[in-house]
Amino acid sequence: MRRAARVVGRALRTPVTGPARGIRKVTHAQGAGESGLGRLIELHGVNGAGDVMITVALASTVFFSVPTDEARGRVALYLAVTMLPFTLLAPVVGPLLDRLPHGRRAAMAGSMLARAVLALVLSGAVATGSLEMYPAALGVLVASKAYGVVRSAVVPRLLPQGFSLVKANSRVTLGGLLATGVAAPVGAGLQMIGPGWPLYGACLLFLGGAFLSFRLPPKVDSARGERRALLAADEQHLAAAVDARWDPVTTDDKTDNKEEEKDRDGERGKGKGKEKERRRKGPGLRTVGPAVTHALAANACVRCQSGFLIFFLAFLLREHPLTGQSAAVSLAVVGVAAGAGNALGTAVGAWLRARAPEVIIVTVVGALVAVAVSAAVFFGAAVVAVLGAVAGFTQALAKLSLDALIQRDVPELVRTSAFARSETLLQMAWVVGGAIGIALPLRGPLGLSVGALIVALGWLTTVRALLASARRGASHPRVA
């Protein structure tokens, strides 16, 4: 009898434990298990799954449940009440978390717990249609942004031996994309049971995420030697950075080693005073190179176009579905194409690693410009799907190339801060693009022309500088 019970128990556990072991084997491969990166990949997967559950619930309430004209008003109200305050709060999140570097695991767990509670609040709001939905959705956005900022700071602490930061980021991103792809249909199925069920699922996922946050290695809480980065690229700041990369003493350092300073005074003589004056005037290591700032500008335009396409095509395809398809199927086709493109871009980024990131950005953004212009001129179902795939591919690969430039050109002491600030700027660009997509009339060629113009401006204003930077090479020694 006991043997039979064990057999039955093993048979019931296998559908769960089998895939779990397979996932663990993949995420912990190549030393990721020993370094802790595997646990971060799993945590990011849970984060992505929970966020998509909330997205499914809100989209069904705000977008699909009412006629198109009313839906545009609701989405516009959603943007005004949530996204606009978010653009004001987003720049504060990064610097605020920079001041709490020793509590990164707690910060990630806190963002998970906050979203778990807010998911329960939203479950009641979507059922009744109350205004509580909007501040709760804003809270979810802010908590999600806080998680993203902290994750950017954590990844460099968990690199396995021989891993580049680009490869690690691509593996984390790909894990999140796969989890999102699995959770989206599950959320849609839960939505059919009731409007609050995807939010109950999100709550459970975020509670699990809070537990996983504390399972990360304690070293992610260490901020030894880190400082804040300044997104500037003028010659004075760059000269100060080149000098200071060999001497980490800046104006923010406390003068605890006075005896060592006296010894250096005797060795350097009069040159000491001039060096200290130069460091006093400039931010020293608080700077990034011109390649990073131009790559960030190009990525911001790509992210702006992404936000624009999401909102514009959502309403356009609902009003004018692809030939022979329903609105839901049309949106699903474009969404799957964009997701597949994003996953492919992430995989290609992992394969290319850090090879000529400036050239990669120029190439993929230029290709996106060409496809966007073609979609505006030859507007049609197939072209729109191709545009979605190319936009997803470009966004993923351009972002990974930006990561490579930050790794290459930003000194290690300020690298995590540079990641946090770049993420904030890219999120704000996405919000701006979404607002433009809501405001435009639903005319396909007109809207896609605007989308092409957005990304073309980013490409034209950065192509010369990025290619010149690629010819010059790295402005700092390559660091792991």
PEPEUR-V675173 format. One record per pair of residues at least 6 apart in sequence whose ideal C-beta (glycine too) atoms are under 7 Angstrom apart, sorted by the first residue. I is the first residue (numbers start at 1). J is the second residue. Records with the same first field share a line. If there is no record, write none. Layout:
# PEPEUR-V675173
I = J / J
This chain:
# PEPEUR-V675173
27 = 38 / 41 / 42 / 175
28 = 38
30 = 160
31 = 160 / 161
32 = 38 / 160
34 = 160
35 = 158 / 159 / 160
36 = 158 / 216 / 217
37 = 158 / 160 / 168
39 = 212 / 215 / 216
40 = 154 / 155 / 158 / 172 / 216
41 = 171 / 172 / 175
42 = 212
43 = 209 / 212 / 213
44 = 151 / 172 / 175 / 176
45 = 175 / 176 / 178 / 179
46 = 179 / 205 / 208 / 209 / 212
47 = 147 / 176 / 209
48 = 176 / 179 / 180
49 = 179 / 180 / 183 / 205
50 = 115 / 202 / 205 / 206 / 209
51 = 144
52 = 180 / 183 / 184 / 187
53 = 183 / 187 / 198 / 199 / 201 / 202 / 205
54 = 119 / 122 / 140 / 199 / 202
56 = 184 / 187 / 188 / 191 / 198
57 = 122 / 126 / 191 / 195 / 198 / 199
58 = 137
60 = 191 / 195
61 = 126 / 195
62 = 74 / 75 / 78
63 = 71 / 75 / 314
66 = 74
68 = 315 / 318 / 319
72 = 315 / 438
75 = 438
76 = 438
78 = 134 / 137
79 = 434 / 435 / 438
81 = 134 / 138
82 = 134 / 137 / 138 / 141
83 = 431 / 434
85 = 138
86 = 138 / 141 / 142 / 431
87 = 428 / 431
89 = 142
90 = 145 / 424 / 427 / 428
91 = 424
93 = 142 / 145 / 146 / 149 / 424
94 = 149 / 420 / 421 / 424
97 = 107 / 146 / 149 / 150 / 420
98 = 228 / 417 / 420
100 = 107
101 = 223 / 226
102 = 221 / 223
103 = 221
104 = 150 / 153 / 154 / 220 / 221
105 = 213 / 214 / 216 / 220 / 221
107 = 146 / 150
108 = 147 / 150 / 213
109 = 210 / 213 / 214
111 = 143 / 146 / 147
112 = 206 / 209 / 210 / 213
113 = 206 / 210
114 = 139 / 143
115 = 140 / 143 / 144 / 206
116 = 203 / 206 / 207
118 = 136 / 139 / 140
119 = 199 / 202 / 203 / 206
120 = 203
121 = 132 / 136
122 = 133 / 136 / 137 / 199
123 = 196 / 199 / 200
125 = 132 / 133 / 136
126 = 133 / 195 / 196
127 = 195 / 196
145 = 427
148 = 423
149 = 420 / 423
152 = 416 / 419 / 420 / 423
153 = 416 / 419 / 420
154 = 220
155 = 165 / 168 / 169 / 172
156 = 165 / 415 / 416
157 = 219 / 220 / 222
158 = 220
159 = 165 / 168 / 480
164 = 353 / 354
165 = 403 / 407
166 = 349 / 353 / 354 / 400 / 403 / 404 / 407
167 = 350 / 353
169 = 400 / 403
170 = 346 / 349 / 350 / 400
171 = 350
173 = 346
174 = 343 / 346 / 347
177 = 339 / 342 / 343 / 346
181 = 339
187 = 198 / 201
190 = 197 / 198 / 201
191 = 197 / 198
225 = 413
226 = 413 / 416 / 417
227 = 252 / 285 / 286 / 413 / 414 / 417
228 = 286 / 414 / 417
229 = 286 / 288 / 410 / 414 / 417 / 418 / 421
230 = 237 / 283 / 286 / 287
231 = 288 / 293 / 421
232 = 287
233 = 288 / 289 / 290 / 293
236 = 282
237 = 282 / 283 / 287
238 = 287 / 289
240 = 278 / 279 / 282 / 283 / 284
241 = 284 / 285 / 287
243 = 278
244 = 250 / 279 / 284 / 285
245 = 285 / 411 / 476
248 = 285 / 413
250 = 279 / 284 / 285
251 = 279 / 280
255 = 261
264 = 272
265 = 272
285 = 411 / 413 / 414
286 = 414
288 = 409 / 410 / 418
289 = 409 / 475
290 = 465 / 469
291 = 358 / 405 / 409 / 466 / 469
292 = 405 / 406 / 409 / 410
294 = 462 / 465 / 466
295 = 358 / 361 / 401 / 402 / 405 / 466
296 = 402 / 422 / 425
297 = 458 / 461 / 462
298 = 361 / 365 / 398 / 458 / 459 / 462
299 = 398 / 399 / 402 / 426
300 = 425 / 426 / 429 / 458
301 = 454 / 455 / 457 / 458
302 = 365 / 368 / 394 / 395 / 398 / 455 / 458
303 = 395 / 426 / 429 / 430
304 = 429 / 430 / 432 / 433 / 454
305 = 391 / 433 / 451 / 454 / 455
306 = 391 / 395 / 430 / 433
307 = 430 / 431 / 433 / 434 / 437
308 = 433 / 434 / 436 / 437 / 451 / 454
309 = 391 / 451
310 = 434 / 437
311 = 434 / 437 / 438
312 = 437 / 440 / 447
313 = 334 / 384
314 = 331
315 = 442
316 = 442 / 444 / 447
317 = 327 / 330 / 331 / 334
318 = 327
319 = 442
321 = 327 / 330
322 = 330 / 333 / 381
323 = 381
333 = 385
334 = 384 / 385 / 388
337 = 385 / 388 / 389
338 = 388 / 389 / 391 / 392
339 = 392
340 = 389
341 = 388 / 389 / 390 / 391 / 392 / 393
342 = 392 / 393 / 395 / 396
344 = 393
345 = 392 / 393 / 394 / 395 / 396 / 397
346 = 396 / 400
348 = 397
349 = 396 / 397 / 400
352 = 360
354 = 404 / 407 / 408
356 = 470
357 = 401 / 404 / 405
358 = 466 / 467 / 469 / 470
359 = 470
360 = 397 / 401
361 = 398 / 401 / 466
362 = 463 / 466 / 467
364 = 394 / 397 / 398
365 = 394 / 398 / 455 / 458 / 459
366 = 459
367 = 390 / 394
368 = 390 / 391 / 394 / 455
369 = 452 / 455 / 456 / 459
371 = 386 / 387 / 390
372 = 387 / 448 / 451 / 452 / 455
373 = 452
374 = 383
375 = 383 / 384 / 387 / 448
376 = 445 / 448 / 449 / 452
379 = 444 / 445 / 448
402 = 422
406 = 415 / 418 / 419 / 422
407 = 415
408 = 474 / 478
409 = 474 / 475 / 476
410 = 418
411 = 476
412 = 479
433 = 454
436 = 450
440 = 446 / 447 / 450
